[in-house]
Amino acid sequence: MMDKVFFNGIEIKYKIVKKPIKNLYLEVKDGFVEVRCNGFVPKLRIEKFILKYAGHIIQKLQNKEIFYLFGKKYDKNSMDVKEIFKEKLPPVVLKYVKIYSQKMNVHPSKISFRFNKTRWGSCSAKNALSFNYYLAQLPEDLIEYVVVHELAHIRHKNHSKDFWAEVEKYLPDVTKRRKNLRKFEKLL
């Protein structure tokens, strides 16, 4: 049986599939949402769960693919998004590496870029920095934060108090930026 919920006047049809599982899962199907959960989950909780992801669901249902570039939304229109990221990200990252490596007096041995599913950037034991092309989706202030974070690892190889003091010295609003970055983790 199909139920429905409304988000900003847009109808979202959904079907509940009961399974012996702990959590709620949803999948956008052709014209509706399938919610998998155990039989004891109240309908109100299911509807709140759907509404939490309503923007994403509606986008999928309307089959309008979008992507983010430096925090702004664009229609995909059959563009090769990975190629756009490869073109647009390096100049922005390199600009911040240049600015902050001078300010911080740390210098990476190498800078590389790759598509990574688990982290925005990394610093090797030999001070080589690697940045994720998916950073191109983030607003520039968060890209700046990731660059400063990785540069600070040249001096401090862990996340000690000294490491965070180093980052905060150059980005006094580091706590706010870290919090904002967590909102984008689903983009990895």
C-alpha positions as CSV (number, residue, x, y, z in Angstrom):
1,M,0.0,0.0,0.0
2,M,1.3,3.5,-0.9
3,D,1.1,6.4,1.5
4,K,2.1,10.0,0.9
5,V,3.6,13.0,2.7
6,F,3.9,16.6,1.5
7,F,7.0,18.8,1.5
8,N,6.6,22.4,0.4
9,G,3.4,21.4,-1.4
10,I,5.1,18.6,-3.3
11,E,3.7,15.1,-2.8
12,I,6.1,12.3,-2.0
13,K,4.6,8.8,-2.3
14,Y,6.1,6.2,-0.1
15,K,5.8,2.5,0.6
16,I,6.8,0.8,3.8
17,V,8.6,-2.5,3.6
18,K,8.8,-4.2,7.0
19,K,12.0,-6.2,7.8
20,P,13.7,-7.4,11.0
21,I,16.3,-4.6,11.0
22,K,17.3,-1.9,13.6
23,N,17.5,1.2,11.4
24,L,15.4,3.0,8.8
25,Y,16.6,2.9,5.2
26,L,15.1,4.6,2.2
27,E,15.5,4.2,-1.5
28,V,14.1,6.3,-4.2
29,K,12.4,4.2,-6.8
30,D,10.6,5.1,-10.0
31,G,8.0,7.6,-8.7
32,F,8.0,6.7,-5.0
33,V,10.2,6.1,-2.0
34,E,10.6,2.7,-0.4
35,V,11.2,2.9,3.4
36,R,12.6,-0.3,5.0
37,C,12.2,-0.6,8.7
38,N,11.0,-3.0,11.4
39,G,7.3,-3.3,12.1
40,F,7.4,-1.3,15.4
41,V,8.5,2.0,13.9
42,P,5.6,4.5,14.2
43,K,4.3,6.1,10.9
44,L,5.1,9.6,12.3
45,R,8.8,8.6,12.7
46,I,8.8,7.3,9.2
47,E,7.3,10.5,7.8
48,K,9.8,12.6,9.7
49,F,12.6,10.5,8.3
50,I,11.3,11.0,4.8
51,L,11.0,14.8,5.3
52,K,14.5,15.0,6.6
53,Y,15.8,13.9,3.2
54,A,12.9,15.5,1.2
55,G,15.2,17.8,-0.9
56,H,17.3,14.9,-2.0
57,I,14.3,12.7,-2.6
58,I,12.4,15.3,-4.7
59,Q,15.6,15.9,-6.8
60,K,15.9,12.2,-7.5
61,L,12.2,11.8,-8.2
62,Q,12.3,14.7,-10.7
63,N,15.5,13.1,-12.1
64,K,17.2,16.4,-12.3
65,E,20.8,15.8,-11.5
66,I,22.8,18.6,-9.9
67,F,26.3,19.0,-8.6
68,Y,28.0,21.5,-6.4
69,L,31.0,23.7,-7.4
70,F,32.5,25.8,-4.7
71,G,29.3,25.6,-2.7
72,K,26.9,26.6,-5.5
73,K,24.4,24.3,-7.1
74,Y,24.5,23.7,-10.9
75,D,22.5,21.5,-13.2
76,K,24.6,18.6,-14.5
77,N,23.2,18.8,-18.1
78,S,25.4,15.9,-19.3
79,M,28.6,17.6,-18.2
80,D,31.6,15.5,-17.0
81,V,31.6,16.7,-13.4
82,K,34.9,14.9,-12.6
83,E,36.6,16.8,-15.4
84,I,35.3,20.1,-14.1
85,F,36.6,19.3,-10.7
86,K,40.0,18.4,-12.2
87,E,40.2,21.7,-14.0
88,K,38.8,24.0,-11.3
89,L,40.1,22.7,-8.0
90,P,43.9,22.7,-8.3
91,P,44.3,26.5,-8.9
92,V,42.2,27.2,-5.7
93,V,44.1,24.7,-3.6
94,L,47.5,25.9,-4.9
95,K,46.6,29.5,-4.2
96,Y,45.9,28.6,-0.5
97,V,49.0,26.4,-0.3
98,K,51.2,29.2,-1.5
99,I,49.6,31.8,0.9
100,Y,49.7,29.6,4.0
101,S,52.9,27.7,3.5
102,Q,54.6,31.1,3.5
103,K,52.7,32.3,6.6
104,M,53.2,29.0,8.5
105,N,56.8,28.5,7.2
106,V,56.1,24.9,6.2
107,H,56.7,23.5,2.8
108,P,55.2,20.4,1.3
109,S,57.5,18.0,-0.5
110,K,54.9,17.3,-3.1
111,I,51.2,18.2,-3.9
112,S,48.9,15.8,-5.6
113,F,45.2,15.4,-6.3
114,R,43.0,12.3,-6.5
115,F,39.4,11.2,-6.2
116,N,39.0,9.8,-2.7
117,K,35.9,8.4,-1.0
118,T,37.0,8.8,2.6
119,R,39.0,12.0,3.2
120,W,39.3,15.5,2.0
121,G,43.1,15.6,2.2
122,S,46.2,13.9,3.7
123,C,49.8,14.6,4.7
124,S,52.3,11.8,4.4
125,A,55.3,11.1,6.7
126,K,57.5,12.7,4.0
127,N,55.3,15.9,4.0
128,A,53.6,15.2,0.7
129,L,50.1,16.6,0.6
130,S,47.2,15.0,-1.3
131,F,43.9,16.7,-1.9
132,N,40.6,15.2,-2.9
133,Y,39.1,16.5,-6.1
134,Y,35.7,16.4,-4.4
135,L,36.8,19.4,-2.4
136,A,35.7,21.4,-5.4
137,Q,32.1,20.9,-4.2
138,L,32.8,22.9,-1.0
139,P,32.6,26.6,-0.3
140,E,36.0,28.2,-0.6
141,D,36.4,28.9,3.1
142,L,36.2,25.1,3.8
143,I,38.8,24.4,1.1
144,E,41.0,27.0,2.8
145,Y,40.5,25.1,6.1
146,V,41.4,21.8,4.6
147,V,44.6,23.3,3.2
148,V,45.6,24.8,6.5
149,H,44.8,21.6,8.3
150,E,47.1,19.5,6.0
151,L,49.9,22.1,6.1
152,A,49.7,22.0,9.9
153,H,50.3,18.2,9.7
154,I,53.8,19.0,8.3
155,R,54.7,20.3,11.7
156,H,52.4,18.1,13.8
157,K,51.7,14.6,12.6
158,N,48.7,14.0,14.8
159,H,45.7,15.9,16.1
160,S,47.3,17.0,19.4
161,K,46.5,20.3,21.2
162,D,49.6,21.8,19.5
163,F,48.2,20.8,16.1
164,W,44.9,22.5,16.8
165,A,46.6,25.6,18.3
166,E,48.6,25.8,15.0
167,V,45.5,25.7,12.9
168,E,43.7,28.1,15.1
169,K,46.6,30.6,14.9
170,Y,45.9,31.0,11.2
171,L,42.1,30.3,11.2
172,P,40.6,31.6,14.5
173,D,37.2,30.3,13.4
174,V,38.5,26.7,13.0
175,T,35.8,25.3,15.2
176,K,33.0,26.8,13.1
177,R,34.7,25.6,9.9
178,R,35.1,22.0,11.2
179,K,31.4,22.0,12.1
180,N,30.5,23.2,8.6
181,L,32.7,20.7,6.9
182,R,30.8,17.9,8.7
183,K,27.7,18.9,6.8
184,F,29.4,18.1,3.5
185,E,30.7,14.6,4.5
186,K,27.9,13.0,2.5
187,L,29.4,14.5,-0.6
188,L,32.5,12.2,-0.3
